[in-house]
Amino acid sequence: MLLRLAVAPIIVILFYIYFRDKYEKEPLILLFTGLFFGIVITFPIIFFENLIDGFSPLGGNKEALFNSFCVAAFAEEFFKFIVLFFLIGGNKNFNEPYDGIAYSVFISLGFAGFENVLYVFNPNTGGLETALLRAVLSVPGHALFAVFMGYYFSMAKFVKGKKIPAIILAFLIPFILHGTYDFILLADIPLYFIPFSIFITFLWVGGFIKIKKHLKDSPFKKN
């Protein structure tokens, strides 16, 4: 049961992302290659996070800030970005704006799925409650960060004059969003659920707007 809870949200979101691509679907082999390498990068991410964590200031919001941005957000979004860049940066199948979002989400959820299994089956932090919380918070969070990454990554290819700024934003925006997400949860913020609810609403609304925009701009769309 725990395994099903760990992977179910991954499968649901991947199905949504795949079938939302209604004009020119991506080859499954390439999408699942992204998913696979999303799993693979879990190991260097864990190594990097453990290495950097040793420099964390102890106690209070300074530790929460460091762990949120310098440890988790930086390592995870950096490695996801690297996979995205090398997977489709020069690939002929990257031929419409929505593709950046699709591949980015598959990569991100490869990592999120494996991370989910590690958390859920951890004897200290795992269990049913962990599985349910991560299903409604962590997994969608990773998917939404990926939507923003893919959105800007596609802008770098399809919007003239925006290549360098958009490439920078493809890493910077998910990094900031991820770090902010983690910091709100980790920091000692009174009534933290209020800013967190506002932030989550922003992520969902912004994510769906960006998906809709890139679908609208597809060159394969029939007028």
ZAMARGU-4260 file (C-alpha; in steps of 0.2 Angstrom, whole numbers, plus 5000, padded with zeros to 4 digits):
<rodrens>
0) 5000/5000/5000 | 5014/5012/5004 | 5022/5009/4988 | 5006/5013/4978 | 5004/5029/4988
5) 5022/5034/4984 | 5020/5031/4966 | 5002/5035/4962 | 5004/5054/4962 | 5019/5053/4950
10) 5009/5042/4938 | 4994/5054/4939 | 5004/5069/4935 | 5014/5061/4921 | 4998/5055/4913
15) 4991/5073/4914 | 5007/5080/4906 | 5008/5068/4892 | 4989/5069/4887 | 4989/5088/4889
20) 5002/5088/4874 | 4988/5087/4861 | 4996/5094/4846 | 5012/5084/4843 | 5016/5071/4856
25) 5033/5067/4862 | 5041/5050/4859 | 5039/5039/4874 | 5057/5033/4874 | 5063/5050/4876
30) 5051/5055/4889 | 5055/5039/4899 | 5074/5043/4896 | 5071/5059/4905 | 5061/5050/4919
35) 5076/5037/4921 | 5089/5051/4922 | 5078/5060/4935 | 5080/5044/4946 | 5098/5043/4942
40) 5102/5060/4948 | 5095/5056/4965 | 5112/5049/4970 | 5123/5064/4966 | 5110/5075/4974
45) 5110/5066/4990 | 5129/5066/4990 | 5130/5085/4986 | 5116/5089/4999 | 5126/5079/5013
50) 5142/5088/5008 | 5134/5105/5009 | 5124/5102/5024 | 5140/5101/5034 | 5142/5120/5031
55) 5124/5124/5038 | 5123/5136/5052 | 5115/5128/5067 | 5098/5133/5074 | 5084/5145/5069
60) 5079/5153/5053 | 5097/5154/5047 | 5098/5135/5046 | 5081/5134/5038 | 5086/5147/5025
65) 5103/5138/5021 | 5095/5121/5020 | 5081/5127/5009 | 5091/5137/4996 | 5109/5131/4997
70) 5106/5113/5000 | 5089/5107/4994 | 5084/5119/4981 | 5101/5122/4973 | 5106/5104/4972
75) 5090/5097/4965 | 5086/5111/4953 | 5103/5111/4946 | 5104/5093/4942 | 5087/5093/4935
80) 5092/5107/4924 | 5108/5098/4918 | 5098/5083/4913 | 5085/5094/4904 | 5099/5103/4895
85) 5108/5088/4888 | 5092/5078/4885 | 5083/5090/4873 | 5094/5105/4871 | 5099/5100/4853
90) 5086/5086/4850 | 5075/5087/4835 | 5060/5082/4845 | 5061/5098/4854 | 5050/5107/4841
95) 5036/5116/4851 | 5036/5126/4867 | 5026/5114/4877 | 5040/5101/4875 | 5051/5110/4887
100) 5038/5108/4901 | 5034/5090/4896 | 5052/5084/4897 | 5056/5095/4913 | 5041/5087/4922
105) 5046/5069/4918 | 5064/5072/4924 | 5058/5081/4940 | 5046/5067/4944 | 5059/5054/4941
110) 5068/5062/4955 | 5053/5065/4965 | 5046/5048/4964 | 5062/5040/4969 | 5064/5052/4983
115) 5046/5049/4988 | 5050/5030/4990 | 5065/5034/5001 | 5055/5045/5012 | 5040/5034/5014
120) 5050/5018/5018 | 5062/5027/5029 | 5060/5019/5047 | 5062/5036/5055 | 5052/5047/5044
125) 5041/5036/5034 | 5024/5028/5035 | 5006/5032/5029 | 5005/5050/5035 | 5022/5054/5026
130) 5015/5046/5010 | 4999/5056/5011 | 5007/5073/5014 | 5020/5070/5001 | 5007/5065/4988
135) 4998/5082/4990 | 5012/5093/4994 | 5030/5087/4989 | 5026/5078/4972 | 5015/5092/4965
140) 5028/5105/4971 | 5042/5096/4961 | 5030/5095/4946 | 5026/5114/4947 | 5044/5119/4949
145) 5047/5109/4933 | 5034/5118/4924 | 5042/5134/4927 | 5059/5127/4922 | 5052/5120/4906
150) 5043/5136/4902 | 5058/5147/4902 | 5069/5133/4894 | 5057/5133/4879 | 5058/5152/4879
155) 5076/5151/4876 | 5074/5141/4860 | 5058/5149/4853 | 5058/5167/4858 | 5071/5177/4848
160) 5083/5187/4858 | 5079/5179/4874 | 5091/5164/4874 | 5103/5169/4887 | 5091/5178/4899
165) 5078/5163/4897 | 5091/5150/4900 | 5096/5159/4916 | 5078/5160/4922 | 5075/5142/4918
170) 5087/5138/4933 | 5084/5153/4943 | 5065/5154/4945 | 5063/5135/4950 | 5078/5138/4962
175) 5069/5153/4970 | 5052/5144/4970 | 5059/5128/4978 | 5069/5137/4991 | 5054/5148/4996
180) 5043/5133/4997 | 5055/5124/5008 | 5059/5139/5019 | 5041/5142/5023 | 5039/5125/5029
185) 5055/5124/5039 | 5056/5141/5046 | 5048/5147/5063 | 5034/5157/5055 | 5019/5160/5065
190) 5003/5154/5056 | 5015/5148/5042 | 5000/5140/5033 | 4994/5157/5028 | 5009/5162/5017
195) 5011/5144/5012 | 4993/5143/5006 | 4996/5159/4996 | 5012/5153/4989 | 5004/5136/4984
200) 4990/5145/4975 | 5002/5156/4965 | 5012/5140/4960 | 4996/5131/4954 | 4989/5146/4945
205) 5006/5151/4937 | 5009/5134/4932 | 4993/5131/4923 | 4994/5148/4915 | 5012/5144/4908
210) 5006/5127/4902 | 4991/5135/4893 | 5002/5148/4885 | 5015/5136/4878 | 5001/5125/4871
215) 4993/5140/4863 | 5009/5144/4854 | 5012/5127/4847 | 5016/5128/4828 | 5007/5112/4826
220) 4990/5119/4832 | 4977/5120/4818 | 4968/5136/4817
</rodrens>
